[in-house]
């Protein structure tokens, strides 16, 4: 029996910039995502507090909008929590990657969960290493307990997920992280399957490694975080921070289908797609088709 799908719209840009990503949910829904998923219930809207966005770094933390991001995270925890658990599959449409600061604490409140992180970037900067102060530069570091306590220890839940319970797939910003002095994610307990390793060994071999990692844990389930910039620059140009290369939509669908076939996926977040960079809706249609082909098998 299929899990009950719930779609939540959480278009926060508090961890990035108000350049268009805040319209991700609206565009995907306008492109027919709910219809493709046979979803007829109301979409649940999460209050974002985007109107309080400030473009200057907070002096105490070195981050943009830390107090407002915490306020939003608490609201997302409250709204998401009832939709986590057996028989449920929440789909959270961002926004930027900082929505994980609300998702991962909500999961920890309910049980033992891991995180599968599909992203072109490591997102592992400390605030002083980030060139922007954007929480989306550092969200994976924060949810694993690194960073200002204001963000890493919401409701006393630090860390929201242990390093060894994180699987990162598709990184291709290794040189940038070296240039800007970020902690090397490969030197932590995070399981890393970079784009370079996928290209060197092939997607099927890497997926076997991912499945082996999942099978060796005793976690209840995993959350899938799908940052659309993991897709190749040629096939998805509608992101704010572009990098050469990346996975194809076909490869992403293969990854997501393999994950869903385990029966151990608790839900998914989709972030970073910017409709303002996709005026014809080409990328939106591709994302919706990908999600439709995957999530109908939940």
ABEGO torsion letter per residue (X at the ends): XBBBBBBBBBBBAAABBBAGAAAAAAAAAAAGAAAAAGBABBBBBBBAGAAABBABBBAAAGBBGAAAAAAAAAAAAAAAAAABEBGBBBBBBOEBAAAAAAAAAAAAAAEBBBBBBBBABAGABBAAABAAGBAAAAAAAAAAGBEBAAAAABGGAOBABBAAABBBBGBAAAAAAAAAGBBBAAABABBBBBAAAAAAAEAAAAAAAAAAAAAABABABBBBBBBAAABBAAABABBABBBBEEBBAAAAAAAAAAAAAAGABAEBBBBGBBAAABAAGAAAAAAAAAAAAAAAAX
